Amino acid sequence: MNKLDALEANTDGKVVDYVTEAIRVSVADQQVEAQKLQDRINRIQVQIEGLTTRVAELEAGSNSASADDKYSLTKAKVVRLMKENGWYD
């Protein structure tokens, strides 16, 4: 026997109806709030996935740029090469 059944046995029907309706409204409010929170969680998860993708793309881009920089010819590299071969003082 739950509390609502005990309430029905000892109190007026209007009080029981009020309590029943208050419980129904409270549950409905909680469901609406839970749905709002779930929607917010879903939006945040989509944002996280997007950011994760962007970070992975940036990391991939920076790794390929580093490989390209390795073979780039700069003034400092030319001077160093010329000094190694004795062509520059």
Secondary structure, DSSP 8 states (H G I E B T S, - for coil): --HHHHHHHHS-HHHHHHHHHHHHHHHHHHHHHHHHHHHHHHHHHHHHHHHHHHHHHHHHHHHHHHHHHHT---HHHHHHHHHHTTS--
